[in-house]
């Protein structure tokens, strides 16, 4: 069966997409709200190049401390799976299916601020994720 031949599926998908967009907008106002959170990210060397590696991060927060989603670096557009968790303002995120690197940080207002604690020397890479208000 083709998807387009089932109008109820098309309507259900349209409604789901609309709800997802409103949830994402709400999440920017309050990052502790369960839902989908979209961020602009910067990964900067503590000692070295002042130019960050940038990208976008989309996190789904289930409201029970479990995070999952995708990271897309600006330089190549690949889709990297992420998973992690949060406990109050503390947040940790594993980037890559085999945890190529791990961020440990905290919420500073609406931003996530932290550093790479696994996959690079500790203290060598700083991470900042700012809510993407353009989405």
ABEGO torsion letter per residue (X at the ends): XBAAABAAAAAAAAAAAAAAAAAAAAAAABAABBEBBBBBBBBBBABEBABBBBBBBBBBBAGAGBBBEBBBBAAAGBBBBBBEBBBEABBBBBBEAAGABBBBBBBBEABBBBBBABGBBBGABBBBBBBBAAX
